[in-house]
Each structure stands twice: as structure tokens, then as C-alpha cells.
Amino acid sequence: MSFQRARSENQIQDRIQEIIDAASSIYNSVGYEGLNFSAISEYTKFTRPNIYKYFNTKDEILLVILKEEFQSFISSLIKSFKINKLYSLYEISKIWADTLIKHGRLLDIYAILFTTIEKNVSVESLSEFKKEMVTIQFQLTDLIDQLFPNADNDNITNFIYSELTLACGLYPMSKLNNLQMEAIKLSASGYTPPDFRKTYMACLYQLMYCLQHSIEIKKD
């Protein structure tokens, strides 16, 4: 069957989703380096020129995947907390860390967002991505406001930046490949990769303690 031009908005969206799904599968299998339009064309009925009709670069596809991952994480996080229930800092840290671990691809992609992905997309696609991410982040802000009612907006914003930066820095340190592990062994450095869950929970607890006492800190 020859390739047919998409004529309706639904057809266009279906084709975009097919490209995204294929890119997602390829990324899961071979990572950022192995993802390209040639690989996507092998997973779909699209040729490379067809893919260029919808995306200029693979990084523009990754923006969509990252947005979806971020929304999925926040939705899962919100569902993990019960309304009007009081949680200890340990309980919040545990729920937060366990939920984030289930969305490891979010951390994997976000870790290269500012250094690689954002430099290889159009200003239009990046602008749209940032607008959508702000909207999604409002949901996270609302959740934190419920968990920490004494925290002001500035401290909530700082917490979001801090915990995500921490997670994205810590995650690749705990997910070393065979080459990295062999190099550590040969160097006899004695370095041990951190346990992501244990370390992240401990750091998250400290950040949340500061957030819980944000009024006192602000007065100082």
C-alpha cells in the first residue's frame, strides 16, 4: 500500500503519535545516540522526508516525550496522596522517591534537556514546550501547597527546582554502564555508585524540612 497524505486533523495527530511512539521505543532500546529519523522510519510507514513534515529534529520529538513523562509523573504523584491526610516528612519523601523511580526516563531525558535537546530544536517548538511545562508544573505547585501549607510560593518554586536538579544529577551517577564500572574497577578508586532511592530520599527529606520551616527561614 502506498503512503497516503493525511487530510484531516485526526489523521495528522495519529501520524504524529505514531512517530512519537516509535521514537519512544527506540529511545528505550538504544538511548539518545541511537535515535534518529532513519531508525524511526524502520519502525513506521514513514520515510525520512515524511517525518520532517512533522518534526525538524529528533530533539523536538524528545520534547514531546519529556512533556508526557512529566505529566505522567505528576499525575501519579498526586494520586499517591490522600486529600486532608497528614503525612510525615519521611512518608512524603518515600512516596515521592518511589513514584519518581517509576519514571526513570523522565530523569534520563531531563538530564540532557538544557545541554543538548534545547539547542537542537526550533524556537517555536521550544517556546510551546516551555508554555506547556509551566501549565503542568502548576499541578505540582498545588500539590506541594497542600502538603506544606505554610510554605510560600518562592520557597515552593525553589524546592521544585532543587529536587529535580538533585534527581537529574544523582540518577546518572547511580546508573553506570559496563564501561564505567570497568573503569572504576581498573582505577582502584574505591568509588561506589550511590543508591538512588536511599540517597535521594535522604536529600529530599532535608529539602522538605527546609520547605516545612520556610516561614522561619524567610524571617532570618
C-alpha positions as CSV (number, residue, x, y, z in Angstrom):
1,M,0.0,0.0,0.0
2,S,1.4,3.4,-1.0
3,F,1.8,6.2,1.6
4,Q,-1.3,8.4,1.7
5,R,-1.3,12.0,2.5
6,A,-3.0,12.9,5.8
7,R,-6.0,15.1,5.0
8,S,-7.8,15.5,8.4
9,E,-6.5,16.8,11.7
10,N,-7.2,13.4,13.3
11,Q,-5.0,11.7,10.7
12,I,-2.3,14.2,11.3
13,Q,-2.4,13.7,15.0
14,D,-2.4,9.9,14.6
15,R,0.7,10.1,12.4
16,I,2.5,12.4,14.9
17,Q,1.6,10.0,17.7
18,E,2.9,7.0,15.7
19,I,6.2,8.8,15.2
20,I,6.4,9.7,18.9
21,D,5.6,6.1,19.9
22,A,8.3,4.8,17.6
23,A,10.9,7.3,18.9
24,S,9.9,6.3,22.4
25,S,10.6,2.6,21.8
26,I,13.9,3.3,20.0
27,Y,15.0,5.6,22.9
28,N,14.2,2.9,25.4
29,S,16.2,0.4,23.4
30,V,19.3,2.3,22.3
31,G,19.2,5.7,24.0
32,Y,19.7,9.2,22.7
33,E,22.6,8.3,20.4
34,G,20.7,5.5,18.6
35,L,17.6,7.6,18.0
36,N,17.4,9.1,14.5
37,F,14.9,9.6,11.7
38,S,16.3,6.6,9.8
39,A,15.6,4.3,12.8
40,I,12.1,5.8,13.2
41,S,11.3,5.2,9.5
42,E,12.1,1.5,10.0
43,Y,9.6,1.3,12.9
44,T,6.9,3.1,10.9
45,K,5.5,3.5,7.4
46,F,7.1,6.9,7.1
47,T,10.1,7.8,5.1
48,R,12.6,10.4,6.5
49,P,11.1,13.2,4.3
50,N,7.6,12.3,5.7
51,I,8.9,12.6,9.3
52,Y,10.4,16.0,8.5
53,K,6.9,17.2,7.7
54,Y,6.1,16.9,11.4
55,F,9.4,17.3,13.3
56,N,12.6,19.1,12.3
57,T,14.9,17.1,14.7
58,K,14.8,14.1,16.9
59,D,15.1,16.5,19.8
60,E,11.7,18.0,19.0
61,I,10.2,14.6,19.4
62,L,12.0,14.2,22.8
63,L,10.4,17.4,24.0
64,V,7.0,15.8,23.4
65,I,8.1,12.6,25.2
66,L,9.6,14.6,28.1
67,K,6.4,16.6,28.5
68,E,4.3,13.4,28.6
69,E,6.7,11.8,31.1
70,F,6.5,14.9,33.3
71,Q,2.7,14.9,33.2
72,S,2.6,11.2,33.9
73,F,4.9,11.6,36.9
74,I,2.9,14.4,38.4
75,S,-0.4,12.7,37.9
76,S,0.9,9.5,39.6
77,L,2.3,11.6,42.4
78,I,-1.0,13.4,43.0
79,K,-2.8,10.1,43.1
80,S,-0.4,8.7,45.7
81,F,-1.5,11.3,48.3
82,K,-4.9,11.3,50.0
83,I,-6.7,14.6,50.5
84,N,-6.7,16.0,54.0
85,K,-4.3,13.3,55.3
86,L,-1.3,14.5,57.3
87,Y,2.0,12.9,56.2
88,S,5.3,12.9,57.9
89,L,8.4,14.1,56.0
90,Y,9.6,10.6,55.8
91,E,6.3,9.4,54.3
92,I,6.3,12.2,51.7
93,S,9.9,11.6,50.8
94,K,9.3,7.8,50.4
95,I,6.2,8.3,48.2
96,W,7.9,11.0,46.2
97,A,11.1,8.9,45.6
98,D,9.2,5.7,44.8
99,T,7.0,7.5,42.3
100,L,9.9,9.1,40.6
101,I,11.8,5.9,40.3
102,K,9.0,4.5,38.2
103,H,9.6,7.4,35.8
104,G,13.3,6.9,35.2
105,R,13.0,8.0,31.6
106,L,11.9,11.4,32.8
107,L,15.2,11.9,34.6
108,D,17.2,10.4,31.8
109,I,15.8,12.9,29.2
110,Y,15.6,15.9,31.6
111,A,19.3,15.4,32.4
112,I,20.2,16.5,28.8
113,L,17.4,18.9,28.3
114,F,19.3,22.2,28.7
115,T,22.7,21.0,27.5
116,T,21.6,19.1,24.3
117,I,18.0,18.9,23.5
118,E,17.1,22.6,23.7
119,K,20.0,23.5,21.5
120,N,18.7,21.4,18.6
121,V,15.1,22.5,18.3
122,S,13.3,25.4,16.7
123,V,12.4,28.4,18.8
124,E,8.7,27.7,18.1
125,S,8.7,24.1,19.4
126,L,10.8,25.1,22.4
127,S,8.5,28.0,23.3
128,E,5.5,25.8,23.0
129,F,7.2,23.1,25.2
130,K,8.0,25.7,27.9
131,K,4.5,27.0,28.0
132,E,3.0,23.5,28.4
133,M,5.6,22.6,31.1
134,V,4.6,25.7,33.1
135,T,1.0,24.6,33.0
136,I,1.9,21.1,34.1
137,Q,4.1,22.5,36.9
138,F,1.1,24.4,38.3
139,Q,-0.3,20.9,39.3
140,L,2.8,20.1,41.2
141,T,2.8,23.5,42.9
142,D,-0.8,22.9,44.1
143,L,0.2,19.5,45.5
144,I,3.2,20.9,47.4
145,D,1.0,23.7,48.7
146,Q,-1.4,21.1,50.1
147,L,1.4,19.1,51.7
148,F,3.2,22.2,53.1
149,P,0.5,24.9,53.7
150,N,3.0,27.2,55.5
151,A,5.3,27.4,52.5
152,D,5.2,30.5,50.3
153,N,5.4,30.5,46.5
154,D,9.0,31.4,46.3
155,N,10.1,28.5,48.6
156,I,7.8,26.1,46.7
157,T,9.4,27.1,43.4
158,N,12.9,26.8,44.8
159,F,12.0,23.3,46.1
160,I,10.8,22.2,42.7
161,Y,14.0,23.4,41.1
162,S,16.2,21.9,43.8
163,E,14.6,18.4,44.0
164,L,14.5,18.0,40.2
165,T,18.1,19.2,39.8
166,L,19.2,16.8,42.5
167,A,17.4,13.9,41.0
168,C,18.7,14.5,37.5
169,G,22.3,14.8,38.8
170,L,22.1,11.8,41.0
171,Y,20.3,9.4,38.6
172,P,23.0,9.0,36.0
173,M,25.6,8.6,38.8
174,S,23.6,5.6,40.0
175,K,23.0,4.1,36.5
176,L,26.6,3.4,35.3
177,N,27.1,1.1,32.3
178,N,29.7,-1.7,32.0
179,L,32.4,0.6,30.6
180,Q,32.1,3.0,33.5
181,M,32.1,0.2,36.1
182,E,35.1,-1.4,34.5
183,A,37.0,1.9,34.6
184,I,36.2,2.3,38.3
185,K,37.5,-1.2,38.9
186,L,40.7,-0.6,36.9
187,S,41.3,2.8,38.6
188,A,41.1,1.1,42.1
189,S,39.4,4.4,43.3
190,G,37.1,2.6,45.6
191,Y,34.2,4.6,44.3
192,T,30.8,3.1,44.8
193,P,27.8,4.3,42.8
194,P,25.2,5.8,45.1
195,D,21.9,4.0,45.8
196,F,19.5,6.4,44.1
197,R,16.5,5.7,46.3
198,K,18.3,5.9,49.6
199,T,20.4,9.0,48.7
200,Y,17.5,10.8,47.0
201,M,15.2,10.2,50.0
202,A,17.7,11.5,52.4
203,C,18.4,14.7,50.4
204,L,14.7,15.1,49.7
205,Y,13.9,14.9,53.5
206,Q,16.3,17.7,54.1
207,L,14.8,19.9,51.3
208,M,11.4,19.2,52.7
209,Y,12.4,20.1,56.2
210,C,13.5,23.5,54.9
211,L,10.3,23.8,53.0
212,Q,8.2,23.0,56.1
213,H,10.1,25.7,58.0
214,S,10.2,28.2,55.2
215,I,8.5,30.9,57.2
216,E,11.2,30.8,59.9
217,I,13.9,30.7,57.3
218,K,12.5,33.7,55.4
219,K,12.4,35.8,58.6
220,D,16.1,35.2,59.1
